[in-house]
């Protein structure tokens, strides 16, 4: 059995199902959106997060502090809300910061970046030696060459360059060094 009912949002008459006497909205897209918006407002009013000064202070002082840590601390102070509500609030309060970096765009074969990396130490025979890694990266393709050495002397430095050029099948026009002792004069 179908009943004629008037929609509360648009005022249009529609046939409602007798099994659902609380149906007071038609099924048009506009009315469904209004119904969802009304339900969201009701939900938001019931689930307001604790907006105390300490929470704002934590969010600004420690922007990388995990929401779960703050949730635990607020739980000890009597917060009964859900963690999702707290995370949404933190996302709105925290400043939206992106890491700043400069991307260098170069032509193919134009530039290679070279640096040493310290990899701890290794036992050779009965002696403990420092382990270093020579890293060369082509700026255009980000193709990387890595070679482990036991010293950072000039002979190893030149040998690693030659091996990198063989690996890349060519030589770049410029080589960019990052404050290496072998390259920087003063």
Residue frames as a rotation matrix with the C-alpha (Angstrom) as fourth column:
UNK 1
0.582 0.813 0.000 0.00
0.813 -0.582 0.000 0.00
0.000 0.000 -1.000 0.00
UNK 2
-0.526 -0.746 0.409 1.39
0.760 -0.628 -0.168 3.43
0.382 0.222 0.897 -0.97
UNK 3
0.353 0.575 -0.739 0.65
0.818 -0.572 -0.054 6.66
-0.454 -0.585 -0.672 0.88
UNK 4
0.347 -0.203 0.916 0.82
0.564 -0.735 -0.376 10.16
0.750 0.646 -0.140 -0.55
UNK 5
0.429 -0.319 -0.845 3.23
0.791 -0.319 0.522 12.28
-0.437 -0.892 0.115 1.47
UNK 6
0.939 -0.137 0.315 4.59
0.049 -0.854 -0.518 15.77
0.340 0.502 -0.795 1.00
UNK 7
0.156 -0.971 -0.183 8.40
0.826 0.230 -0.515 16.21
0.542 -0.071 0.837 0.97
UNK 8
0.616 0.060 -0.785 9.67
0.667 -0.570 0.480 18.49
-0.419 -0.819 -0.392 3.74
UNK 9
-0.341 -0.872 -0.352 12.44
0.458 -0.481 0.748 19.98
-0.821 0.094 0.563 1.59
UNK 10
-0.986 -0.122 0.114 10.95
0.154 -0.393 0.907 20.54
-0.066 0.911 0.406 -1.85
UNK 11
-0.480 0.871 -0.102 7.20
-0.558 -0.393 -0.731 20.37
-0.677 -0.294 0.675 -1.09
UNK 12
-0.458 0.266 -0.849 6.57
-0.788 0.321 0.525 17.83
0.412 0.909 0.062 -3.84
UNK 13
0.445 0.657 0.608 4.05
-0.813 0.582 -0.035 15.02
-0.377 -0.479 0.793 -3.32
UNK 14
-0.451 -0.566 -0.690 5.45
-0.752 0.658 -0.048 11.50
0.481 0.497 -0.723 -3.53
UNK 15
0.655 0.666 -0.356 4.34
-0.414 0.711 0.569 7.99
0.632 -0.226 0.741 -2.73
UNK 16
-0.307 -0.744 0.594 5.85
-0.934 0.117 -0.337 6.69
0.181 -0.658 -0.731 0.49
UNK 17
-0.430 0.070 -0.900 5.97
-0.045 0.994 0.098 3.10
0.902 0.083 -0.424 1.58
UNK 18
0.564 0.741 0.363 3.55
-0.427 -0.114 0.897 2.18
0.706 -0.661 0.252 4.36
UNK 19
0.620 -0.376 -0.689 6.28
0.644 0.745 0.172 0.07
0.449 -0.550 0.704 6.03
UNK 20
-0.519 -0.821 -0.237 8.30
0.841 -0.441 -0.314 3.25
0.154 -0.362 0.919 6.68
UNK 21
0.518 0.855 -0.016 5.96
0.842 -0.506 0.189 5.78
0.153 -0.111 -0.982 8.27
UNK 22
0.383 -0.437 -0.814 8.86
0.391 -0.721 0.572 8.16
-0.837 -0.537 -0.105 9.05
UNK 23
-0.444 -0.552 0.705 9.66
0.868 -0.071 0.491 8.73
-0.222 0.831 0.511 5.40
UNK 24
0.502 0.619 -0.604 9.19
0.494 -0.779 -0.387 12.44
-0.710 -0.104 -0.697 4.90
UNK 25
-0.102 -0.601 -0.793 11.64
-0.534 -0.640 0.553 13.10
-0.840 0.480 -0.255 2.04
UNK 26
0.926 0.346 -0.150 11.35
-0.296 0.420 -0.858 12.29
-0.233 0.839 0.492 -1.61
UNK 27
0.481 -0.760 0.438 14.22
0.510 0.649 0.565 10.52
-0.714 -0.049 0.699 -3.38
UNK 28
0.913 -0.204 0.354 15.34
0.205 -0.520 -0.829 13.37
0.352 0.830 -0.433 -5.61
UNK 29
0.097 -0.987 -0.126 19.06
0.787 0.154 -0.598 14.13
0.610 -0.041 0.791 -5.60
UNK 30
-0.285 -0.174 0.943 18.60
-0.174 -0.958 -0.230 17.62
0.943 -0.230 0.243 -4.15
UNK 31
0.603 0.611 0.513 16.56
-0.629 -0.033 0.777 16.34
0.491 -0.791 0.364 -1.21
UNK 32
0.794 -0.384 -0.471 19.02
0.496 0.858 0.137 13.51
0.352 -0.342 0.871 -0.55
UNK 33
-0.236 -0.922 0.305 21.86
0.518 -0.386 -0.763 16.04
0.822 -0.022 0.569 -0.33
UNK 34
-0.088 0.284 0.955 19.88
-0.594 -0.785 0.179 18.18
0.800 -0.551 0.238 2.11
UNK 35
0.894 0.444 -0.054 19.10
-0.249 0.595 0.764 15.13
0.372 -0.670 0.643 4.19
UNK 36
0.412 -0.827 -0.382 22.79
0.764 0.542 -0.350 14.18
0.497 -0.148 0.855 4.34
UNK 37
-0.389 -0.551 0.738 23.76
0.113 -0.824 -0.555 17.74
0.914 -0.133 0.383 5.25
UNK 38
0.339 0.613 0.714 21.20
-0.701 -0.342 0.626 17.80
0.628 -0.713 0.313 8.06
UNK 39
0.936 -0.035 -0.352 22.41
0.207 0.860 0.466 14.43
0.286 -0.509 0.812 9.37
UNK 40
0.018 -1.000 0.011 26.04
0.702 0.004 -0.712 15.69
0.712 0.020 0.702 9.26
UNK 41
-0.235 -0.052 0.971 25.12
-0.382 -0.913 -0.142 18.79
0.894 -0.404 0.195 11.27
UNK 42
0.762 0.575 0.297 23.39
-0.519 0.269 0.811 16.68
0.386 -0.773 0.504 13.90
UNK 43
0.727 -0.561 -0.395 26.40
0.590 0.806 -0.058 14.34
0.351 -0.191 0.917 14.06
UNK 44
-0.208 -0.868 0.451 28.86
0.433 -0.496 -0.753 17.26
0.877 0.038 0.479 14.32
UNK 45
0.118 0.325 0.938 26.90
-0.645 -0.693 0.321 18.84
0.755 -0.643 0.127 17.17
UNK 46
0.955 0.292 0.051 26.93
-0.238 0.652 0.720 15.58
0.177 -0.700 0.692 19.12
UNK 47
0.675 -0.736 -0.038 30.62
0.735 0.669 0.110 14.83
-0.055 -0.102 0.993 18.48
UNK 48
0.821 -0.413 0.394 32.41
-0.283 -0.894 -0.348 18.13
0.496 0.174 -0.851 19.09
UNK 49
0.150 -0.834 -0.531 36.06
0.651 0.487 -0.581 17.67
0.744 -0.259 0.616 20.04
UNK 50
0.576 -0.073 -0.814 37.53
0.725 -0.415 0.550 19.17
-0.378 -0.907 -0.186 23.17
UNK 51
0.389 -0.417 0.821 38.67
0.529 -0.629 -0.570 22.62
0.754 0.656 -0.024 22.06
UNK 52
0.864 -0.123 -0.487 40.76
0.412 -0.384 0.827 23.54
-0.289 -0.915 -0.281 25.06
UNK 53
0.792 -0.579 -0.193 43.82
-0.606 -0.784 -0.137 25.77
-0.072 0.225 -0.972 25.10
UNK 54
0.054 -0.815 0.576 46.19
-0.481 0.485 0.731 22.89
-0.875 -0.317 -0.366 25.79
UNK 55
0.339 0.143 0.930 45.11
0.598 0.731 -0.330 21.08
-0.727 0.668 0.162 22.62
UNK 56
0.984 0.013 0.180 45.68
0.147 -0.634 -0.759 24.19
0.104 0.773 -0.626 20.47
UNK 57
0.540 -0.836 0.100 49.05
-0.778 -0.450 0.440 24.72
-0.323 -0.315 -0.893 22.13
UNK 58
0.033 -0.506 0.862 50.13
-0.027 0.861 0.507 21.13
-0.999 -0.040 0.015 21.44
UNK 59
0.621 0.295 0.726 48.99
0.655 0.314 -0.687 21.32
-0.431 0.902 0.002 17.82
UNK 60
0.957 -0.259 0.134 51.00
-0.131 -0.793 -0.594 24.49
0.260 0.551 -0.793 17.17
UNK 61
0.411 -0.851 0.328 54.08
-0.822 -0.190 0.537 23.70
-0.395 -0.490 -0.777 19.27
UNK 62
-0.547 -0.549 0.632 54.45
-0.255 0.829 0.498 20.10
-0.797 0.111 -0.593 18.06
UNK 63
0.097 0.670 -0.736 53.02
-0.940 -0.182 -0.290 19.98
-0.328 0.720 0.612 14.51
UNK 64
-0.270 -0.255 -0.929 54.46
-0.673 0.740 -0.008 16.50
0.689 0.622 -0.371 13.90
UNK 65
-0.791 0.040 0.610 53.03
-0.519 0.483 -0.705 15.01
-0.323 -0.875 -0.361 17.11
UNK 66
-0.864 0.431 -0.262 50.86
0.159 0.726 0.669 12.01
0.478 0.536 -0.695 16.28
UNK 67
-0.209 0.894 0.396 47.12
-0.659 -0.428 0.619 12.35
0.723 -0.131 0.679 16.86
UNK 68
0.409 0.363 -0.837 47.08
0.241 0.842 0.483 9.12
0.880 -0.399 0.257 18.87
UNK 69
-0.555 -0.670 -0.493 49.53
0.699 -0.056 -0.712 10.54
0.450 -0.740 0.500 21.44
UNK 70
-0.853 0.319 0.413 47.33
-0.402 -0.906 -0.131 13.61
0.333 -0.278 0.901 21.90
UNK 71
0.118 0.942 -0.314 44.27
-0.445 0.333 0.832 11.33
0.888 0.041 0.458 22.07
UNK 72
0.031 -0.193 -0.981 45.87
0.671 0.731 -0.122 9.33
0.741 -0.654 0.152 24.93
UNK 73
-0.884 -0.444 -0.148 46.75
0.412 -0.587 -0.697 12.49
0.223 -0.676 0.702 26.84
UNK 74
-0.599 0.738 0.309 43.25
-0.665 -0.674 0.322 13.96
0.446 -0.013 0.895 26.42
UNK 75
0.159 0.642 -0.750 41.75
-0.011 0.761 0.649 10.61
0.987 -0.095 0.128 27.45
UNK 76
-0.438 -0.395 -0.807 43.54
0.792 0.256 -0.555 10.95
0.426 -0.882 0.201 30.79
UNK 77
-0.997 0.061 -0.038 41.98
-0.040 -0.909 -0.416 14.40
-0.060 -0.413 0.909 31.14
UNK 78
-0.436 0.892 0.117 38.46
0.090 0.173 -0.981 13.06
-0.895 -0.417 -0.156 30.51
UNK 79
-0.418 0.275 -0.866 37.98
-0.878 -0.366 0.308 13.31
-0.232 0.889 0.394 26.72
UNK 80
-0.197 0.445 0.873 35.37
-0.102 0.877 -0.470 10.76
-0.975 -0.181 -0.128 25.62
UNK 81
0.564 0.436 -0.701 35.20
-0.683 -0.231 -0.693 11.50
-0.465 0.870 0.167 21.89
UNK 82
0.840 -0.225 0.494 36.57
0.410 0.860 -0.305 9.36
-0.356 0.459 0.814 19.08
UNK 83
-0.104 -0.981 -0.165 40.09
0.423 -0.194 0.885 9.62
-0.900 0.022 0.435 17.65
UNK 84
-0.277 0.035 0.960 38.78
0.959 -0.054 0.278 10.37
0.062 0.998 -0.019 14.15
UNK 85
0.785 0.600 0.154 37.06
0.570 -0.797 0.200 13.52
0.243 -0.069 -0.968 15.42
UNK 86
0.620 -0.633 -0.464 40.27
0.151 -0.484 0.862 14.60
-0.770 -0.604 -0.204 17.10
UNK 87
-0.352 -0.794 0.495 42.32
0.671 0.155 0.725 13.98
-0.653 0.587 0.479 13.93
UNK 88
0.132 0.474 0.871 39.89
0.919 -0.388 0.072 16.03
0.372 0.791 -0.486 11.82
UNK 89
0.957 0.208 -0.201 40.15
0.279 -0.846 0.455 18.87
-0.076 -0.492 -0.867 14.33
UNK 90
0.250 -0.948 -0.196 43.96
0.263 -0.128 0.956 18.68
-0.932 -0.290 0.217 14.34
UNK 91
-0.302 -0.326 0.896 44.04
0.931 0.101 0.351 18.78
-0.205 0.940 0.273 10.54
UNK 92
0.539 0.580 0.610 41.99
0.684 -0.725 0.085 21.99
0.492 0.371 -0.788 10.63
UNK 93
0.961 -0.142 -0.235 44.06
0.078 -0.678 0.731 23.65
-0.264 -0.721 -0.641 13.38
UNK 94
0.187 -0.977 0.101 47.59
0.498 0.183 0.848 22.67
-0.847 -0.108 0.521 12.33
UNK 95
0.234 -0.180 -0.955 49.38
-0.664 -0.748 -0.022 24.78
-0.711 0.639 -0.294 9.76
UNK 96
0.887 0.094 0.451 49.62
0.251 0.723 -0.644 23.16
-0.387 0.685 0.618 6.34
UNK 97
0.334 -0.865 -0.373 53.37
-0.707 -0.492 0.507 23.14
-0.623 0.095 -0.777 5.71
UNK 98
0.988 -0.144 0.052 55.15
0.140 0.710 -0.690 21.61
0.063 0.689 0.722 2.77
UNK 99
0.313 -0.946 -0.086 58.85
0.509 0.091 0.856 20.87
-0.802 -0.311 0.510 2.72
UNK 100
0.827 -0.102 -0.552 60.82
-0.427 -0.752 -0.502 23.37
-0.364 0.651 -0.666 0.67
UNK 101
0.037 -0.856 0.516 63.32
0.363 0.493 0.791 22.05
-0.931 0.158 0.328 -1.83
UNK 102
0.219 -0.079 -0.973 64.77
-0.765 -0.633 -0.121 23.10
-0.606 0.770 -0.198 -5.15
UNK 103
0.513 -0.016 0.858 64.57
0.394 0.893 -0.219 20.68
-0.762 0.451 0.464 -8.04
UNK 104
-0.226 -0.699 -0.678 67.34
-0.492 -0.519 0.699 21.16
-0.841 0.492 -0.227 -10.59
UNK 105
0.782 0.484 0.393 66.28
0.141 0.476 -0.868 20.55
-0.607 0.734 0.304 -14.18
UNK 106
-0.172 -0.898 -0.405 69.17
-0.540 -0.258 0.801 19.78
-0.824 0.357 -0.440 -16.55
UNK 107
0.458 0.218 -0.862 69.65
-0.880 0.245 -0.406 18.44
0.123 0.945 0.304 -20.04
UNK 108
0.984 -0.119 0.135 70.75
0.098 0.984 0.152 14.80
-0.151 -0.136 0.979 -20.57
UNK 109
0.410 -0.907 0.096 74.51
0.862 0.351 -0.366 14.37
0.299 0.233 0.926 -20.08
UNK 110
0.457 -0.181 0.871 74.84
-0.023 -0.981 -0.192 17.87
0.889 0.068 -0.453 -18.62
UNK 111
-0.056 -0.402 0.914 75.47
-0.869 -0.432 -0.243 17.26
0.492 -0.808 -0.325 -14.91
UNK 112
0.197 0.047 -0.979 76.41
0.343 0.932 0.114 14.57
0.918 -0.358 0.168 -12.39
UNK 113
0.487 0.009 0.873 76.27
-0.731 -0.542 0.414 14.97
0.477 -0.840 -0.258 -8.59
UNK 114
0.093 -0.601 -0.794 78.95
0.226 0.789 -0.571 13.26
0.970 -0.126 0.209 -6.47
UNK 115
0.298 -0.046 0.954 79.30
-0.861 -0.445 0.247 12.75
0.414 -0.894 -0.172 -2.71
UNK 116
-0.699 -0.505 -0.506 80.73
-0.151 0.796 -0.586 10.40
0.699 -0.333 -0.633 -0.10
UNK 117
0.487 0.820 0.301 78.55
-0.591 0.055 0.805 8.56
0.643 -0.569 0.512 2.41
UNK 118
-0.620 -0.665 0.416 79.80
-0.752 0.353 -0.556 7.10
0.223 -0.658 -0.719 5.70
UNK 119
0.288 0.724 -0.627 78.57
-0.515 0.669 0.536 3.54
0.807 0.169 0.565 6.25
UNK 120
0.920 0.056 0.388 79.99
-0.381 0.360 0.851 2.74
-0.092 -0.931 0.353 9.67
UNK 121
-0.097 -0.994 0.057 82.90
-0.976 0.106 0.190 0.34
-0.195 -0.037 -0.980 10.06
UNK 122
0.854 0.262 -0.449 83.90
-0.392 0.892 -0.226 -3.14
0.341 0.369 0.865 8.99
UNK 123
0.461 -0.706 0.537 86.37
-0.443 0.342 0.829 -5.69
-0.769 -0.620 -0.155 10.39
UNK 124
0.785 -0.356 -0.507 89.17
-0.422 0.294 -0.858 -6.55
0.454 0.887 0.081 7.93
UNK 125
-0.145 -0.803 -0.579 91.46
0.155 0.559 -0.814 -9.22
0.977 -0.208 0.043 9.39
UNK 126
-0.121 0.069 -0.990 92.06
0.983 0.148 -0.109 -8.00
0.139 -0.987 -0.086 12.93
UNK 127
-0.934 -0.239 -0.266 91.65
0.272 -0.958 -0.094 -4.29
-0.232 -0.160 0.959 12.16
UNK 128
0.151 0.986 -0.072 88.49
0.792 -0.164 -0.588 -2.23
-0.592 0.031 -0.805 12.13
UNK 129
-0.875 -0.446 0.188 88.26
0.454 -0.623 0.637 0.05
-0.167 0.643 0.748 9.08
UNK 130
-0.302 0.764 -0.569 85.82
-0.275 -0.642 -0.716 2.78
-0.913 -0.060 0.404 8.11
UNK 131
-0.453 0.273 0.849 83.47
0.810 0.524 0.264 1.87
-0.373 0.807 -0.458 5.28
UNK 132
-0.429 0.267 -0.863 82.60
-0.283 -0.947 -0.153 4.64
-0.858 0.178 0.482 2.83
UNK 133
0.093 0.517 0.851 80.34
0.803 0.466 -0.371 4.74
-0.589 0.718 -0.371 -0.20
UNK 134
-0.874 -0.305 -0.378 81.00
-0.022 -0.753 0.658 6.80
-0.486 0.583 0.651 -3.33
UNK 135
0.031 0.961 0.274 77.67
0.680 0.180 -0.711 7.97
-0.733 0.208 -0.648 -4.74
UNK 136
-0.918 -0.228 -0.326 77.25
-0.091 -0.677 0.730 9.49
-0.387 0.700 0.601 -8.20
UNK 137
-0.036 0.973 0.226 73.82
0.606 0.201 -0.770 10.50
-0.795 0.109 -0.597 -9.54
UNK 138
-0.785 -0.104 0.611 72.98
0.592 -0.417 0.690 11.77
0.183 0.903 0.389 -13.02
UNK 139
-0.822 0.430 -0.372 70.90
-0.101 -0.755 -0.648 14.94
-0.560 -0.495 0.664 -12.62
UNK 140
-0.559 0.633 -0.535 68.63
-0.809 -0.273 0.521 14.34
0.184 0.724 0.664 -15.61
UNK 141
-0.038 0.548 -0.836 67.64
-0.366 0.771 0.522 10.69
0.930 0.325 0.171 -15.20
UNK 142
0.369 0.078 0.926 68.46
-0.928 -0.023 0.371 10.21
0.051 -0.997 0.064 -11.47
UNK 143
0.763 -0.240 -0.600 70.42
0.051 0.948 -0.314 7.10
0.644 0.210 0.736 -12.42
UNK 144
0.706 -0.438 0.557 72.68
-0.702 -0.321 0.636 6.23
-0.100 -0.840 -0.533 -9.47
UNK 145
0.337 -0.697 -0.633 76.11
0.012 0.676 -0.737 4.62
0.941 0.241 0.236 -9.21
UNK 146
0.761 -0.061 0.646 77.27
-0.647 -0.137 0.750 3.36
0.043 -0.989 -0.144 -5.79
UNK 147
0.342 -0.722 -0.602 80.68
0.087 0.662 -0.745 1.92
0.936 0.202 0.289 -4.88
UNK 148
1.000 -0.017 0.024 81.91
-0.024 -0.013 1.000 0.93
-0.017 -1.000 -0.014 -1.43
UNK 149
0.251 -0.968 0.025 85.53
0.016 -0.021 -1.000 1.73
0.968 0.251 0.010 -0.46
UNK 150
0.467 -0.176 -0.866 87.68
0.856 0.335 0.394 1.46
0.221 -0.926 0.307 2.64
UNK 151
-0.384 -0.575 -0.723 89.18
0.685 -0.702 0.195 4.94
-0.619 -0.420 0.663 2.28
UNK 152
0.780 0.626 0.008 88.35
0.503 -0.619 -0.604 8.34
-0.373 0.475 -0.797 0.86
UNK 153
-0.139 -0.922 -0.362 91.83
0.252 -0.387 0.887 9.06
-0.958 0.033 0.286 -0.51
UNK 154
0.026 0.115 -0.993 92.41
-0.719 -0.688 -0.099 10.79
-0.695 0.716 0.065 -3.85
UNK 155
-0.872 -0.397 -0.287 93.36
-0.484 0.612 0.626 7.57
-0.073 0.684 -0.726 -5.67
UNK 156
-0.698 0.685 0.206 90.10
0.592 0.715 -0.371 5.87
-0.402 -0.138 -0.905 -4.65
UNK 157
0.032 0.706 -0.708 88.19
0.011 -0.708 -0.706 9.04
-0.999 0.014 -0.030 -5.53
UNK 158
-0.281 -0.215 -0.935 89.59
-0.879 -0.334 0.341 9.10
-0.386 0.918 -0.095 -9.09
UNK 159
-0.995 -0.093 -0.034 89.15
-0.099 0.930 0.355 5.32
-0.002 0.357 -0.934 -9.50
UNK 160
-0.416 0.909 0.008 85.49
0.543 0.256 -0.800 5.62
-0.729 -0.328 -0.600 -8.42
UNK 161
0.056 0.383 -0.922 84.97
-0.508 -0.784 -0.356 8.41
-0.859 0.489 0.151 -10.97
UNK 162
-0.660 -0.386 -0.645 86.40
-0.750 0.276 0.602 6.24
-0.054 0.880 -0.471 -13.75
UNK 163
-0.927 0.354 0.124 84.20
0.341 0.933 -0.115 3.31
-0.156 -0.064 -0.986 -12.72
UNK 164
-0.119 0.919 -0.376 81.14
0.246 -0.340 -0.908 5.60
-0.962 -0.201 -0.186 -12.63
UNK 165
-0.117 0.023 -0.993 81.91
-0.815 -0.574 0.083 6.90
-0.568 0.819 0.086 -16.14
UNK 166
-0.938 -0.207 -0.279 82.21
-0.329 0.786 0.523 3.31
0.111 0.582 -0.806 -17.39
UNK 167
-0.666 0.743 0.067 78.89
0.535 0.539 -0.651 2.44
-0.520 -0.398 -0.756 -15.73
UNK 168
0.167 0.756 -0.633 77.15
0.014 -0.644 -0.765 5.46
-0.986 0.118 -0.118 -17.28
UNK 169
0.160 -0.220 0.962 78.85
0.917 0.395 -0.063 4.82
-0.366 0.892 0.265 -20.66
UNK 170
0.248 -0.143 0.958 80.10
0.613 -0.743 -0.270 8.39
0.751 0.654 -0.096 -20.94
UNK 171
-0.621 -0.514 -0.592 81.29
0.782 -0.465 -0.415 11.56
-0.062 -0.721 0.691 -19.22
UNK 172
0.536 0.833 -0.137 79.13
0.834 -0.548 -0.066 14.48
-0.130 -0.079 -0.988 -18.14
UNK 173
0.264 -0.403 0.876 79.97
0.405 -0.778 -0.480 18.10
0.875 0.482 -0.043 -18.93
UNK 174
-0.115 -0.240 0.964 79.78
-0.698 -0.671 -0.251 19.21
0.707 -0.701 -0.090 -15.28
UNK 175
-0.129 0.068 -0.989 80.29
0.602 0.798 -0.024 17.40
0.788 -0.599 -0.144 -11.99
UNK 176
0.264 0.343 0.902 78.66
-0.481 -0.763 0.431 18.93
0.836 -0.547 -0.036 -8.92
UNK 177
-0.413 -0.484 -0.771 80.42
0.478 0.606 -0.636 18.24
0.776 -0.631 -0.019 -5.58
UNK 178
0.657 0.710 0.254 78.96
0.073 -0.395 0.916 18.82
0.751 -0.583 -0.311 -2.13
UNK 179
0.587 -0.471 0.659 81.79
-0.777 -0.557 0.295 20.26
0.228 -0.685 -0.692 0.07
UNK 180
0.902 -0.357 -0.243 84.16
0.369 0.929 0.006 17.33
0.224 -0.095 0.970 -0.34
UNK 181
0.652 -0.718 -0.244 87.57
-0.067 -0.375 0.925 17.71
-0.755 -0.586 -0.293 1.35
UNK 182
-0.126 -0.735 0.667 89.32
0.697 0.413 0.586 16.45
-0.706 0.539 0.460 -1.76
UNK 183
0.058 0.251 0.966 87.67
0.953 -0.304 0.022 19.07
0.299 0.919 -0.257 -3.97
UNK 184
0.909 0.332 0.251 87.24
0.241 -0.912 0.333 22.19
0.340 -0.242 -0.909 -1.79
UNK 185
0.052 -0.983 0.179 90.48
0.382 -0.146 -0.913 24.13
0.923 0.116 0.368 -1.35
UNK 186
-0.885 -0.389 0.255 89.64
-0.051 -0.465 -0.884 26.14
0.462 -0.795 0.392 1.75
